[in-house]
Amino acid sequence: MAEMTDNTHAMDSAWRYVTKNISKKLEELENSEDSQYFLAIANEYRSLLAAASALLGNNNEDDDHQEFKLKFLDMTNQAECLSKRADEFQDKYFKYNIPYLGHRCFKDYLKDLQEFMTIWSKETEKGRRKGEKSLIEWMQQLNQSQRKTTFEEMKKVVIDLGTHISYVISDFLFVVTVLGDRINLMNNLDYFKAMIKLLNVEKMNDFKRVSYLFQFNRASCNQQSSLGVVHLEYNNIHGVISTQISSCKQLTHFHVTRNKLSGSLPASLVMLNNLIQFDISNNRFSGSLPDFSSISGLQVFLAENNQLGGEIPRFDFSNLKLFNVSNNNFTGSIPDVHGHFTANSFIGNPYLCGDPLPNECPPSQSNTLSEKSKDSYKSSVTMFVGYIVLGLIVAVDNDGDDSMYKSSFGGLTKSETSADDQSGFVSSSVLVVLTSPEVNGLKFEDLLRAPAEMIGRGKSGSLYKVLLGNNQIVAVKRIKDWDISSHEFKQRMQRLDKVKHPNVLPTLAFYSSKQEKLLVYEFQQNGNLFKFLHGTNMDYAFDWATRLEIAANIAEALAFMHQELKDDKIAHGNLKSSNILLNKNMEPCISEYGLMRVENSSPSKSSNAFFKDDVYGFGVILLELLTGNLVQHNGIDLTDWVQSVVREEWTVEVFDKALLSECASIERLVSLLQVAIQCVSRSPEARPSMNQVAAMINAIREEDEKSAVSFEPSQLD
Ligand SMILES: Nc1ncnc2c1ncn2[C@@H]1O[C@H](COP(=O)(O)OP(=O)(O)OP(=O)(O)O)[C@@H](O)[C@H]1O
């Protein structure tokens, strides 16, 4: 009897000791989100288990009593019941995890998890109390009856209980880890309290942030319906990618941009034959790139803003739709990209050389570009790759707390989205798809999920190249803080949609909130006129006939738009050579028509006055076509320069040498220059209308065509 009292007393004080310490630890936990605390608490629990085992183990009775067996059975049943629940939960988990583990899923997942944990914590608390009571009762009876017992069995029950529960704990910690600081840990403290009392300490001690993550995925990957898509971008995940990732054979999409992952990429990554999209950009990876060339279906490879080095492997660039390794430490010459990617994909690697970068590779290959040049590369183009979505909305909404909404680009907040959708997510209905068969059925979610690369940032906003699920590439313009009401914007877009011209790029879809506007366009692979006139691309002959044709087409398209939108007073508002895109047939397309509200720059009250800025913009484009010079060159304004040269009658000097050397007609060059000079008149009143400009350019074109015909050999005979 004395022994029983001692045992019970020891057990009791062990529980009290641990419980007290756990509460203390939990209090500390409230001020910290450090996972180390969990480990500490786990250790406390381990002491408890050890104490219980010692107590059980010391008792060497060998009488086998029926009643005790029943008690064991009861506890085993309880464990099985818990295990069944854990399995049900696992099923739910798989539902979300496979094939899609995405941002949105987390919200649903978390909701399910919380619901489950509410039941779970009640059950386990009951179970624990019951188990504890049974244990003590059992020990009392044991002591009284002096019977032999199967202590091993008892220990097994305790451990089993812990193991089953550990599935749920792992899941929960997994979510906490994945969501990093987005999850409000304090709201879930109760669940933790319930779990910590029952967790399997051995497993807890193995817990490491990311390796754990992949351990879990590996477990999933062993299933038939294995993990296909991982979207863990914009978290706070530290650690390395485990070599075990290669077990995820069905992995097609791997997106971990904007975390704190480090170390080198495991060579086993190349075993992921089904990989289509791989985005590890904006992390801290180092070492060299495995040879991804064997993955034939790879379409997206984004690794910019890391510390990766070595040579760039020979990717199948013709298959890749998005590729970026900028701002790393890659060395050597760039493999042949077959014109599919520009310098933007490679800048910021000081020891990288060759096309499409401007610096040629030295014959010796010992390229020693200075740090300074790295800086100048970096500053020359502002690059940014990310997910439009996550930039816009990160919604993990447990309790409606505003702090749960974070916007990486300082974008939408809950209050902004709530006008459209009270749930906090922007529903598909707010993406207005205009009458365009190209993106029929496009939903806002599609845009949110799609990988995107920022390819430019202008005065009106940023532009993203976005790869949609159906492999279509679109351009998405994101305009911030445009002082226009959603209603007015919508009306404007719908009006513009009714005015179609083959040389004006139509808007395929748009989205509007108070501070944010998104416009979707077809992506034009050939880039813009600015790039052709002032860039390094020498592949395309930009001769006089081509330039005149481009000028005539733009003039006609603008004249048409001005005419059609005269009453609405919607001008282009930001006409310049980077807004003239070249389609696949190298025909010019005016992009972003109507994205700027134009104030009347002319004293005249006539509606024509609204279009005079466009005429000026067009005049500058003509000057760029004629001179081959930049608008601002060495601090000198192109229009001032041309006007001063013309005033002093050195006209020929203003023209692009390439035009002079192909013997373009000086007469017609001068005629076009005169049109340009009228367009850039200081006074808006003095500028012609686009209709007049189009007529003048057409006359020059006709002259040009006539003279070309008159030089046809057949005519000369
Ligand atoms: N639909 C498109 N397809 C391909 N490239 C595009 C498309 N629309 C724009 N671009 C290119 O993306 C880059 C960034 O465009 P963006 O409009 O943001 O900047 P910008 O034209 O330089 O300035 P602004 O904001 O003043 O118009 C430019 O080089 C532009 O030519």
PDBQT file of the ligand as one rigid body, heavy atoms in Angstrom, charges set to zero:
ROOT
HETATM    1  N1  LIG A 801       1.391  44.001 -74.188  1.00  0.00    +0.000 N 
HETATM    2  C1  LIG A 801       2.710  44.052 -74.055  1.00  0.00    +0.000 A 
HETATM    3  N2  LIG A 801       3.478  43.077 -74.557  1.00  0.00    +0.000 NA
HETATM    4  C2  LIG A 801       4.828  43.126 -74.462  1.00  0.00    +0.000 A 
HETATM    5  N3  LIG A 801       5.499  44.129 -73.882  1.00  0.00    +0.000 NA
HETATM    6  C3  LIG A 801       4.790  45.154 -73.379  1.00  0.00    +0.000 A 
HETATM    7  C4  LIG A 801       3.359  45.165 -73.433  1.00  0.00    +0.000 A 
HETATM    8  N4  LIG A 801       2.926  46.318 -72.880  1.00  0.00    +0.000 NA
HETATM    9  C5  LIG A 801       4.025  46.974 -72.479  1.00  0.00    +0.000 A 
HETATM   10  N5  LIG A 801       5.144  46.285 -72.772  1.00  0.00    +0.000 N 
HETATM   11  C6  LIG A 801       6.531  46.658 -72.488  1.00  0.00    +0.000 C 
HETATM   12  O1  LIG A 801       6.778  46.539 -71.112  1.00  0.00    +0.000 OA
HETATM   13  C7  LIG A 801       7.660  47.549 -70.675  1.00  0.00    +0.000 C 
HETATM   14  C8  LIG A 801       7.063  48.255 -69.488  1.00  0.00    +0.000 C 
HETATM   15  O2  LIG A 801       5.862  48.860 -69.869  1.00  0.00    +0.000 OA
HETATM   16  P1  LIG A 801       5.232  50.065 -69.082  1.00  0.00    +0.000 P 
HETATM   17  O3  LIG A 801       4.045  50.509 -69.828  1.00  0.00    +0.000 OA
HETATM   18  O4  LIG A 801       5.076  49.687 -67.665  1.00  0.00    +0.000 OA
HETATM   19  O5  LIG A 801       6.384  51.133 -69.098  1.00  0.00    +0.000 OA
HETATM   20  P2  LIG A 801       6.630  52.323 -70.044  1.00  0.00    +0.000 P 
HETATM   21  O6  LIG A 801       5.862  52.197 -71.322  1.00  0.00    +0.000 OA
HETATM   22  O7  LIG A 801       8.103  52.417 -70.178  1.00  0.00    +0.000 OA
HETATM   23  O8  LIG A 801       6.114  53.501 -69.163  1.00  0.00    +0.000 OA
HETATM   24  P3  LIG A 801       4.646  54.053 -68.877  1.00  0.00    +0.000 P 
HETATM   25  O9  LIG A 801       4.158  53.455 -67.610  1.00  0.00    +0.000 OA
HETATM   26  O10 LIG A 801       4.901  55.501 -68.785  1.00  0.00    +0.000 OA
HETATM   27  O11 LIG A 801       3.780  53.648 -70.052  1.00  0.00    +0.000 OA
HETATM   28  C9  LIG A 801       7.886  48.466 -71.860  1.00  0.00    +0.000 C 
HETATM   29  O12 LIG A 801       9.124  48.103 -72.429  1.00  0.00    +0.000 OA
HETATM   30  C10 LIG A 801       6.765  48.127 -72.799  1.00  0.00    +0.000 C 
HETATM   31  O13 LIG A 801       7.132  48.307 -74.140  1.00  0.00    +0.000 OA
ENDROOT
TORSDOF 0
